[in-house]
Amino acid sequence: MNAPPAIDVVDETFLAVPPSTVAAAFADPRSWPRYWPDLVLEVYTDRGDQGLRWTVRGALVGTMEVWLEPVLDGTLLHYFLRATPADAAGAPRAPAPRELRREFDRRARAAKAIALGLKEILEDGREPGVPPRGED
């Protein structure tokens, strides 16, 4: 039986744009290294405007998901990373508790930075209470 992932990051951020707009930000594999520079991703489920699921290799071994849930006038971006740090050969390794806490914190902060960066770009200065562009 496989050990559970050592890192389990879950994040949610609301973006006031349609799911298709958020999905487009993740659709091109050439954009993935910008978000996750030390990870190699392989799609195992493409759910279109509902998001993507990947297997993860590189610095971590495991799975990752971006689930895009339509909510009110926008999208709730759910992010899940379930992985374990990898050794130089790409095999899971058991880091010390302190290193694991630092890695979890780094990955959680990175997930929020990605979501907030997309929010800033995709909402493009939209004022609260104003419908997303193209839905007036």
TILOSE-697465 format. One record per residue: x, y, z of N, C-alpha, C, CB in turn; residue in one letter. Coordinates in pm, whole numbers, padded with zeros to 5 digits, always signed. Each point is the difference from the previous one (the first is absolute). Glycine has a CB too. Example, Ala and Ser with C-alpha at 12.3 -4.5 7.8 and 13.67 -1.06 7.14 Angstrom:
# residues 2
+01319-00569+00780-00089+00119+00000+00090+00120+00000-00189-00117+00125A +00154+00222-00197+00082+00119+00006-00077+00109+00073+00118-00063-00215S 
This chain:
# residues 136
+00084-00118+00000-00084+00118+00000+00088+00124+00000-00184-00124+00122M +00150+00222-00205+00077+00124-00009-00026+00089+00121-00008-00014-00249N +00111+00087+00289-00014+00095+00110-00081+00121-00049+00221-00076+00102A -00295+00140-00014-00074+00121-00040+00099+00111-00036-00195-00064+00150P +00152+00161-00232+00090+00108-00036+00043+00079+00123-00109+00014-00224P +00233+00030+00224+00053+00075+00114-00051+00143+00001+00204-00144-00004A -00239+00197-00114-00048+00137-00013-00141-00004-00058+00236+00090-00032I -00328-00022+00097-00139+00004-00046-00046+00146+00009-00047-00241+00077D +00063+00314-00187-00037+00142-00004-00136+00013-00064+00243+00071-00014V -00332+00004+00078-00132+00030-00053-00018+00151+00008-00096-00228+00070V +00052+00288-00181-00021+00144-00002-00124+00031-00082+00247+00043+00025D -00314+00068+00010-00115+00048-00075+00010+00150-00013-00144-00191+00082E +00116+00242-00203+00000+00143-00025-00113+00030-00098+00251+00019+00042T -00329+00086-00013-00108+00041-00090+00055+00099-00102-00172-00036+00181F +00141+00010-00308+00035+00090-00109-00129+00042-00069+00228-00109-00031L -00246+00238+00012-00123+00051-00059+00009-00001-00153-00038+00143+00203A +00060-00261-00255+00002-00026-00144-00059-00139-00022+00204+00149-00038V -00254-00176-00083-00057-00133-00027+00105-00110+00008-00171+00108-00145P +00129-00231+00175+00094-00112+00005+00081-00017-00129-00157-00111+00157P +00098+00138-00272+00073-00016-00126+00120+00093-00007-00213-00066-00111S +00203+00183+00172+00111+00095+00003+00114-00053+00086-00160+00190-00035T +00125-00247+00151+00102-00056+00088+00060-00125-00064-00120+00091+00204V +00037-00174-00265+00048-00122-00065+00103+00034-00107-00220-00112+00045A +00198+00219-00118+00093+00040-00106+00139+00031+00056-00194+00091-00132A +00200-00042+00256+00129+00032+00061+00083-00125+00027-00105+00201+00103A +00040-00315-00089+00070-00126+00028+00006-00093-00122-00073+00021+00237F +00006+00014-00345-00014-00091-00114+00130-00028-00074-00230+00084-00022A +00316+00014+00011+00123-00016-00078+00111-00059+00087-00068+00194-00147D +00115-00314+00115+00108-00062+00080+00127+00086+00009-00092-00220-00066P +00112+00309-00031+00118+00087+00004-00008+00100+00115+00024-00027-00248R -00144+00050+00303-00013+00093+00113+00029-00067+00134-00170+00127-00131S +00165-00259+00137+00015-00070+00127+00134+00026+00069-00151-00172-00090W +00264+00175+00017+00127+00028+00069+00005+00137+00066+00110-00149-00164P -00189+00242+00114-00006+00132+00064-00064-00011+00139-00018+00111-00228R -00081-00195+00241-00068-00019+00128+00074-00097+00090-00216+00046-00113Y +00267-00154+00054+00065-00108+00077+00134-00034-00064-00226-00092+00071W +00327+00176-00053+00126-00016-00073+00079-00128+00032+00008+00244-00005P -00029-00302+00121+00077-00120+00037-00080-00128-00012+00132+00142+00153D -00248-00133-00220-00085-00118-00015-00021-00033-00147-00115+00055+00216L +00104-00183-00245-00033-00049-00133-00141-00056+00011+00246-00053-00064V -00337+00107-00016-00141-00038+00010-00044-00079-00122-00044+00203+00139L -00041-00300-00113-00061-00077-00108-00149-00010+00029+00214-00132-00042E -00296+00180-00050-00145-00001+00019-00050-00143-00001-00021+00226-00110V -00059-00260+00211-00068-00129-00005-00150+00018-00008+00185-00102+00129Y -00237+00223-00103-00141+00031-00023-00011+00146-00041-00075-00176+00167T +00026+00199-00289-00029+00135-00046-00150+00017+00005+00206+00010-00151D -00252+00075+00241-00144+00018+00021-00049+00128-00064+00016-00128+00213R +00060+00181-00309-00042+00121-00071-00014+00118+00095-00119-00142-00168G +00003+00206+00164-00023+00118+00085-00012-00034+00148-00115+00104-00193D +00121-00233+00227-00002-00040+00141+00140-00023+00056-00222-00102-00039Q +00324+00109-00048+00137-00010+00050+00078-00119-00049-00080+00115+00195G +00194-00136-00132+00095-00104-00038+00048-00078+00121+00072+00139-00195L -00033-00263+00168+00067-00083+00102+00130-00048-00063-00220-00074+00110R +00328+00080-00031+00131-00038-00049+00066-00102+00092+00023+00224-00106W +00067-00304+00050+00099-00069+00080+00120+00095+00008-00080-00237-00069T +00153+00227+00179+00109+00093+00027+00129-00080+00016-00158+00166+00112V +00264-00118-00177+00135-00052+00017+00093+00119+00017-00049-00209-00138R +00172+00180+00168+00099+00106+00020+00033+00012+00146-00084+00122-00201G +00071-00002+00257+00030+00022+00141-00097-00075+00091+00093+00224-00059A -00212-00253+00006-00103-00073+00074-00050-00115-00087-00069+00209+00127L +00010-00308-00062-00063-00112-00069-00141-00011+00056+00221-00123-00037V -00322+00128-00052-00137-00010+00047-00099+00047-00104+00081+00032+00232G -00186+00037-00185-00104+00051-00089-00033+00144+00036-00094-00232-00028T +00036+00300-00071-00042+00138+00020-00128+00022-00081+00241+00079+00037M -00325+00009+00013-00126+00028-00069-00035+00147+00013-00079-00234+00043E +00024+00288-00152-00065+00129+00000-00145-00029-00038+00215+00133-00061V -00307-00107+00154-00143-00021-00024-00063+00137-00004-00003-00228+00115W -00073+00256-00221-00062+00130-00022-00150-00013+00017+00186+00070-00158L -00235-00015+00267-00142-00013+00035-00072+00132-00028+00055-00173+00177E -00158+00173-00264-00076+00122-00022-00075+00038+00128-00025-00055-00246P +00045+00178+00290-00067+00051+00120-00041+00144-00026+00134-00155+00154V -00262+00185-00133-00053+00135-00021+00045+00054-00136+00001+00042+00250L +00068+00072-00251+00042+00060-00127+00146-00029-00033-00168+00180+00036D +00220-00290+00017+00141-00030-00023+00033-00146+00018+00051+00228+00073G +00071-00249-00025+00055-00135+00012+00071-00017+00133+00025-00013-00249T -00053-00095+00315+00077-00037+00118+00109-00094-00048-00199+00027+00159L +00322+00021-00150+00117-00077-00041+00045-00085+00118+00070+00179-00168L -00089-00309+00155+00045-00095+00102+00133-00058-00047-00240-00057+00072H +00336+00052+00018+00132-00053-00033+00034-00109+00100+00075+00222-00099Y -00032-00336+00048+00039-00113+00084+00137-00049-00044-00243-00065+00037F +00333+00049+00057+00131-00060-00026+00019-00108+00105+00097+00214-00102L -00083-00336+00055+00024-00114+00089+00125-00070-00050-00249-00029+00054R +00359+00053+00016+00127-00051-00050+00101-00017+00113-00044+00112-00220A +00154-00176+00184+00110-00026+00092+00129+00050-00064-00120-00202+00101T +00207+00265-00024+00129+00040-00057+00071-00120-00062+00019+00184+00170P +00056-00154-00277+00070-00106-00073+00151+00014+00014-00190-00012-00163A +00259-00102+00151+00146+00004+00000+00049+00030-00142+00011-00166+00194D +00119+00167-00215+00058+00033-00130-00043-00096-00110+00195+00097+00120A -00229-00218-00084-00045-00099-00098-00151+00008-00026+00186-00148+00074A -00255+00237-00002-00144+00015-00019-00085-00089+00086+00052+00066-00226G +00008-00137+00320-00075-00088+00090-00042+00078+00125+00127-00202-00086A -00243+00169+00142-00041+00067+00124+00103-00020+00110-00240-00032-00064P +00257+00135+00145+00093-00010+00112-00070+00053+00125+00202+00026-00152R -00147-00058+00267-00060+00041+00128+00083+00115+00059-00090-00236+00041A +00048+00359-00065+00076+00113+00055-00021+00013+00150-00020+00117-00220P +00111-00046+00284-00014+00028+00143-00124+00087+00021+00252-00015+00034A -00315+00005+00083-00122+00077+00026+00015+00150-00026-00058-00172+00168P +00169+00229-00129+00021+00144-00020+00003+00035-00150+00129+00011+00218R -00059-00093-00296+00006+00022-00145-00139-00015-00062+00238-00083-00004E -00313-00015+00052-00134-00023-00051-00091+00119+00029+00032-00246+00032L -00023+00302+00087-00081+00119+00034+00036+00118-00090-00016-00078+00237R +00146+00097-00262+00043+00110-00088-00051-00022-00143+00206+00033+00142R -00198-00156-00188-00045-00031-00136-00151+00019-00012+00189-00162-00027E -00264+00118+00126-00145+00020-00001-00031+00149-00005-00036-00213+00130F +00101+00291-00045-00025+00145+00005+00035+00065-00134+00047+00000+00247D +00065-00039-00304+00043+00055-00130-00103-00031-00108+00241-00025+00068R -00288-00098-00072-00098-00041-00102-00136+00068+00022+00119-00221-00022R -00160+00236+00146-00128+00066+00029+00007+00148-00040-00043-00162+00190A +00154+00228-00159+00016+00140-00038+00007+00016-00152+00120+00043+00217R -00053-00135-00283+00009+00005-00146-00137-00017-00064+00234-00091+00013A -00315+00000+00042-00135-00022-00053-00083+00128+00012+00013-00244+00062A -00005+00310+00052-00076+00123+00019+00053+00110-00091-00048-00066+00238K +00179+00073-00257+00058+00102-00088-00047-00020-00145+00201+00016+00152A -00208-00141-00196-00049-00028-00135-00144+00047-00013+00155-00198-00020I -00239+00161+00116-00142+00036-00005-00019+00151+00004-00057-00216+00112A +00127+00285-00023-00015+00145+00010+00058+00071-00122+00009-00019+00249L +00098-00037-00306+00054+00056-00123-00099-00011-00115+00230-00058+00078G -00294-00059-00090-00104-00016-00102-00117+00093+00026+00069-00238-00031L -00107+00253+00156-00110+00089+00036+00030+00142-00048-00054-00144+00202K +00173+00190-00174+00038+00136-00040-00002+00016-00152+00142+00019+00207E -00087-00115-00278+00007+00009-00147-00138-00019-00064+00235-00086+00010I -00306-00019+00031-00126-00035-00068-00114+00095+00035+00075-00235+00001L -00079+00285+00121-00106+00094+00036+00029+00138-00056-00044-00131+00209E +00169+00162-00235+00042+00122-00068-00065+00127+00058+00033-00137-00205D -00021+00153+00336-00051+00121+00064-00150+00006+00021+00190+00110-00101G -00257-00220+00084-00146-00004+00019-00035+00047+00140-00022-00189-00164R -00070+00282+00173-00045+00052+00129-00101-00096+00063+00038+00236-00080E -00040-00246+00213-00099-00085+00066-00142+00040-00040+00157-00032+00193P -00240-00068-00219-00140+00024-00035-00024+00022-00147-00027+00096+00222G +00133-00087-00301-00012+00018-00144+00010-00137-00066+00100+00234+00010V -00190-00266-00104+00007-00133-00063+00133-00020-00073-00249+00000-00024P +00293-00125+00008+00119-00026-00080-00017+00052-00141+00047-00201+00139P +00063+00237-00204-00005+00048-00139-00072-00101-00087+00213+00128+00033R -00292-00074-00126-00071-00086-00094-00130-00056+00055+00217-00057-00097G -00252+00093+00221-00125-00050+00059-00091+00114+00041+00119-00204+00080E -00099+00324-00136-00084+00116+00033-00139-00017-00058+00201+00147+00006D 
